[in-house]
């Protein structure tokens, strides 16, 4: 079995390693390092394929990589990112809010109320007859609402007018 060796060229810089001052001059120098050869892989056995992956993992753990060069500043990266329109709209709305603490508290209260209500609905849903009864009530109310407000034309027009009035009250006349 013949042994071979590989040669790797490394350049050193004047960076601090382990908090110690560099040992070389500030000018970069080139060194030649000889790497040992890897031992031969174990015999591939059909009965134990996991041994091969475990063998490879041992060597993968001993590998270390280091990036060289300057990392781009965070502001440069942030300036290059294009934000979606909805995010810009939300940021503008957040900037207009005067009492951010109250708005944040309200958002947390809504999240807690939503979480609590889902728990209550889940508990009611586990009761034996209640989900079926509530489903029948919902179907009955939907049928009554459709008959009362959607079947005849004057009722539909009255419903549309009521919806528009409510919308104007909430949003305000513009």
Beta strands, then each sheet from edge to edge (+ up, - down):
strand 1: 6-11
strand 2: 30-35
sheet 1: 1+ 2-
end
